Amino acid sequence: MAPHLLSNAVKFTEAWQITLSLVAQDNAIAFAVRDTGPGIPPEAQTLIFETFKQLENFLTRHYQGIGQAPVKQLAENMGSRVTLVSSPGEGSTFTATLSRKGPHA
């Protein structure tokens, strides 16, 4: 999960400013990747988590990839979740919150 989040951050960050953070919470660990890329418009943010979907714009024509669907699916299979905070022109932060107890706790 983490390698895919990092790979996408590298692909979409022209200024090469990527921040990684790992935060232990009560019963979970949150792994966040923040980039300074172009950001994702609100109306497109749910699409990037769908299988076989990419945003249709100049970025996806230049950078091909499989999107964030595998990350979301892996997180859900582990009883966890992935969230996105993004604004056009300001970059994106993807956070994977992993339960310390596992998927069947």
FIVEX-565872 format. One record per residue: residue in one letter; z, x, y of N, C-alpha, C in turn. Coordinates in Angstrom, 2 decimals. Example, Ala and Ser with C-alpha at 12.3 -4.5 7.8 and 13.67 -1.06 7.14 Angstrom:
<atoms>
resn, n_z, n_x, n_y, ca_z, ca_x, ca_y, c_z, c_x, c_y
A, 7.80, 13.19, -5.69, 7.80, 12.30, -4.50, 7.80, 13.20, -3.30
S, 7.08, 12.85, -2.25, 7.14, 13.67, -1.06, 7.87, 12.90, 0.03
</atoms>
This chain:
<atoms>
resn, n_z, n_x, n_y, ca_z, ca_x, ca_y, c_z, c_x, c_y
M, 0.00, 0.83, -1.18, 0.00, 0.00, 0.00, 0.00, 0.88, 1.25
A, 0.92, 1.81, 1.32, 1.01, 2.67, 2.50, -0.26, 3.48, 2.73
P, -0.87, 4.06, 1.69, -2.10, 4.81, 1.94, -3.22, 3.97, 2.55
H, -3.32, 2.71, 2.13, -4.38, 1.85, 2.67, -4.11, 1.53, 4.14
L, -2.86, 1.25, 4.48, -2.52, 0.99, 5.89, -2.82, 2.22, 6.75
L, -2.48, 3.39, 6.24, -2.75, 4.63, 6.98, -4.24, 4.91, 7.10
S, -4.97, 4.68, 6.03, -6.42, 4.90, 6.04, -7.09, 4.04, 7.10
N, -6.73, 2.77, 7.16, -7.32, 1.89, 8.17, -6.92, 2.31, 9.57
A, -5.69, 2.74, 9.76, -5.25, 3.20, 11.08, -6.10, 4.39, 11.53
V, -6.35, 5.32, 10.63, -7.17, 6.49, 10.96, -8.60, 6.07, 11.30
K, -9.15, 5.13, 10.55, -10.52, 4.68, 10.79, -10.71, 4.05, 12.15
F, -9.72, 3.30, 12.60, -9.89, 2.51, 13.81, -9.19, 3.08, 15.05
T, -8.66, 4.29, 14.95, -7.96, 4.88, 16.09, -8.77, 6.05, 16.63
E, -9.37, 5.85, 17.78, -10.16, 6.92, 18.38, -9.29, 7.95, 19.08
A, -8.15, 7.53, 19.62, -7.27, 8.45, 20.35, -6.36, 9.23, 19.40
W, -6.41, 8.93, 18.11, -5.62, 9.61, 17.09, -4.13, 9.54, 17.37
Q, -3.67, 8.40, 17.80, -2.24, 8.19, 17.97, -1.81, 7.13, 16.96
I, -1.15, 7.59, 15.93, -0.67, 6.71, 14.87, 0.82, 6.96, 14.70
T, 1.59, 5.89, 14.66, 3.03, 6.00, 14.50, 3.43, 5.38, 13.16
L, 4.18, 6.11, 12.38, 4.70, 5.62, 11.11, 6.20, 5.44, 11.24
S, 6.70, 4.36, 10.72, 8.14, 4.20, 10.72, 8.60, 3.55, 9.42
L, 9.78, 3.92, 9.03, 10.40, 3.38, 7.83, 11.82, 2.98, 8.21
V, 12.14, 1.70, 8.04, 13.43, 1.18, 8.46, 14.10, 0.48, 7.28
A, 15.31, 0.90, 6.96, 16.09, 0.22, 5.92, 16.79, -0.97, 6.55
Q, 16.59, -2.12, 5.95, 17.24, -3.35, 6.40, 18.24, -3.76, 5.33
D, 18.89, -4.92, 5.47, 19.91, -5.34, 4.52, 19.43, -5.26, 3.07
N, 18.42, -6.04, 2.73, 17.93, -6.07, 1.36, 16.46, -5.70, 1.26
A, 15.97, -4.97, 2.26, 14.54, -4.62, 2.27, 14.33, -3.30, 2.99
I, 13.14, -2.79, 2.82, 12.69, -1.60, 3.54, 11.38, -1.98, 4.23
A, 11.29, -1.72, 5.52, 10.07, -2.04, 6.28, 9.32, -0.75, 6.59
F, 8.06, -0.71, 6.20, 7.17, 0.41, 6.45, 6.13, -0.06, 7.45
A, 6.10, 0.53, 8.63, 5.18, 0.08, 9.69, 4.21, 1.19, 10.07
V, 2.97, 0.80, 10.32, 1.93, 1.70, 10.80, 1.39, 1.11, 12.09
R, 1.53, 1.86, 13.17, 1.03, 1.42, 14.48, -0.09, 2.35, 14.90
D, -1.20, 1.75, 15.35, -2.32, 2.55, 15.83, -2.67, 2.18, 17.26
T, -3.47, 3.01, 17.88, -3.91, 2.75, 19.26, -5.38, 2.37, 19.27
G, -5.82, 1.73, 18.20, -7.21, 1.31, 18.09, -7.53, 0.14, 19.00
P, -8.64, -0.53, 18.75, -9.13, -1.59, 19.63, -8.30, -2.87, 19.58
G, -7.45, -3.03, 18.58, -6.69, -4.26, 18.45, -7.52, -5.35, 17.81
I, -6.86, -6.42, 17.43, -7.52, -7.52, 16.73, -7.23, -8.81, 17.50
P, -8.27, -9.56, 17.87, -8.04, -10.80, 18.59, -7.23, -11.80, 17.76
P, -6.40, -12.60, 18.40, -5.54, -13.55, 17.66, -6.31, -14.44, 16.68
E, -7.48, -14.92, 17.08, -8.23, -15.83, 16.21, -8.78, -15.15, 14.97
A, -8.78, -13.83, 14.93, -9.31, -13.10, 13.78, -8.22, -12.49, 12.91
Q, -6.98, -12.58, 13.32, -5.91, -11.87, 12.61, -5.68, -12.37, 11.19
T, -5.85, -13.65, 10.93, -5.66, -14.12, 9.56, -6.85, -13.78, 8.67
L, -8.03, -13.63, 9.26, -9.23, -13.34, 8.47, -9.15, -11.99, 7.76
I, -8.53, -11.00, 8.38, -8.52, -9.67, 7.77, -7.69, -9.61, 6.50
F, -6.87, -10.63, 6.26, -6.08, -10.68, 5.03, -6.78, -11.47, 3.92
E, -7.97, -12.00, 4.19, -8.71, -12.75, 3.19, -9.62, -11.82, 2.40
T, -9.71, -12.08, 1.10, -10.56, -11.28, 0.23, -12.02, -11.39, 0.64
F, -12.70, -10.26, 0.68, -14.13, -10.17, 1.01, -14.46, -10.59, 2.43
K, -13.50, -10.53, 3.34, -13.76, -10.86, 4.74, -13.60, -9.60, 5.58
Q, -14.47, -9.48, 6.57, -14.35, -8.44, 7.58, -14.67, -9.09, 8.91
L, -14.17, -8.51, 9.96, -14.49, -9.02, 11.28, -15.91, -8.59, 11.61
E, -16.73, -9.51, 12.07, -18.11, -9.22, 12.40, -18.21, -8.77, 13.85
N, -18.21, -7.50, 14.05, -18.43, -6.95, 15.37, -18.87, -5.50, 15.23
F, -18.96, -4.80, 16.32, -19.45, -3.44, 16.26, -18.55, -2.54, 15.42
L, -17.27, -2.83, 15.33, -16.37, -1.98, 14.55, -16.67, -2.06, 13.07
T, -16.87, -3.26, 12.54, -17.09, -3.38, 11.10, -18.47, -2.87, 10.71
R, -19.41, -2.88, 11.63, -20.70, -2.30, 11.30, -20.61, -0.79, 11.28
H, -19.71, -0.22, 12.07, -19.55, 1.23, 12.12, -18.59, 1.74, 11.05
Y, -17.52, 0.99, 10.80, -16.51, 1.38, 9.82, -16.48, 0.34, 8.71
Q, -16.93, 0.71, 7.54, -16.91, -0.21, 6.41, -15.62, 0.00, 5.62
G, -15.10, -1.07, 5.08, -13.88, -0.99, 4.28, -13.65, -2.30, 3.58
I, -12.55, -2.38, 2.87, -12.26, -3.59, 2.09, -11.26, -4.49, 2.79
G, -10.87, -4.16, 3.99, -9.94, -5.00, 4.73, -8.52, -4.87, 4.22
Q, -7.67, -5.78, 4.67, -6.25, -5.71, 4.32, -5.87, -6.64, 3.18
A, -6.83, -7.33, 2.59, -6.53, -8.25, 1.49, -5.80, -7.56, 0.33
P, -6.21, -6.35, -0.10, -5.49, -5.71, -1.21, -4.04, -5.38, -0.85
V, -3.79, -5.04, 0.38, -2.42, -4.74, 0.82, -1.56, -6.00, 0.73
K, -2.10, -7.11, 1.24, -1.37, -8.37, 1.20, -1.10, -8.79, -0.24
Q, -2.11, -8.69, -1.09, -1.96, -9.10, -2.48, -0.92, -8.23, -3.19
L, -0.97, -6.93, -2.99, 0.00, -6.03, -3.61, 1.42, -6.36, -3.13
A, 1.57, -6.56, -1.83, 2.89, -6.90, -1.29, 3.42, -8.19, -1.90
E, 2.57, -9.21, -1.98, 3.01, -10.48, -2.55, 3.36, -10.34, -4.03
N, 2.61, -9.52, -4.75, 2.91, -9.29, -6.17, 4.26, -8.60, -6.34
M, 4.69, -7.87, -5.32, 5.97, -7.17, -5.36, 7.10, -8.01, -4.76
G, 6.80, -9.27, -4.42, 7.80, -10.12, -3.81, 8.06, -9.75, -2.36
S, 7.06, -9.21, -1.70, 7.20, -8.73, -0.33, 6.14, -9.38, 0.55
R, 6.02, -8.87, 1.78, 5.04, -9.44, 2.70, 4.52, -8.37, 3.65
V, 3.38, -8.69, 4.26, 2.78, -7.82, 5.28, 2.58, -8.66, 6.53
T, 2.97, -8.12, 7.67, 2.76, -8.82, 8.93, 1.92, -7.97, 9.86
L, 1.36, -8.63, 10.85, 0.50, -7.96, 11.82, 0.90, -8.40, 13.23
V, 0.99, -7.41, 14.11, 1.14, -7.67, 15.54, 0.03, -6.88, 16.20
S, -0.84, -7.56, 16.96, -1.98, -6.89, 17.55, -2.44, -7.61, 18.81
S, -2.93, -6.82, 19.74, -3.53, -7.35, 20.96, -4.80, -6.56, 21.25
P, -5.89, -7.24, 21.61, -7.11, -6.52, 21.93, -6.86, -5.47, 23.02
G, -7.36, -4.28, 22.76, -7.22, -3.17, 23.71, -5.90, -2.44, 23.63
E, -4.98, -2.90, 22.78, -3.66, -2.28, 22.71, -3.27, -1.78, 21.32
G, -4.14, -1.92, 20.35, -3.82, -1.44, 19.01, -3.19, -2.50, 18.14
S, -2.77, -2.06, 16.96, -2.22, -2.96, 15.95, -1.03, -2.31, 15.26
T, -0.12, -3.16, 14.80, 0.99, -2.70, 13.96, 1.02, -3.56, 12.71
F, 0.85, -2.92, 11.56, 0.97, -3.57, 10.27, 2.31, -3.16, 9.68
T, 3.09, -4.14, 9.25, 4.40, -3.86, 8.67, 4.48, -4.46, 7.28
A, 4.77, -3.61, 6.30, 5.00, -4.07, 4.93, 6.51, -4.08, 4.72
T, 7.05, -5.24, 4.44, 8.48, -5.37, 4.20, 8.69, -5.54, 2.70
L, 9.31, -4.56, 2.10, 9.48, -4.52, 0.65, 10.92, -4.83, 0.28
S, 11.10, -5.79, -0.60, 12.43, -6.16, -1.07, 13.00, -5.04, -1.91
R, 14.26, -4.72, -1.71, 14.93, -3.70, -2.54, 15.26, -4.24, -3.91
K, 15.26, -5.56, -4.05, 15.64, -6.18, -5.32, 14.45, -6.44, -6.23
G, 13.23, -6.29, -5.75, 12.07, -6.51, -6.58, 11.60, -7.96, -6.51
P, 10.47, -8.25, -7.15, 9.84, -9.57, -7.03, 10.59, -10.71, -7.71
H, 11.45, -10.41, -8.67, 12.10, -11.49, -9.42, 13.56, -11.64, -9.09
A, 13.97, -11.07, -7.98, 15.40, -11.14, -7.59, 15.75, -12.51, -7.07
</atoms>
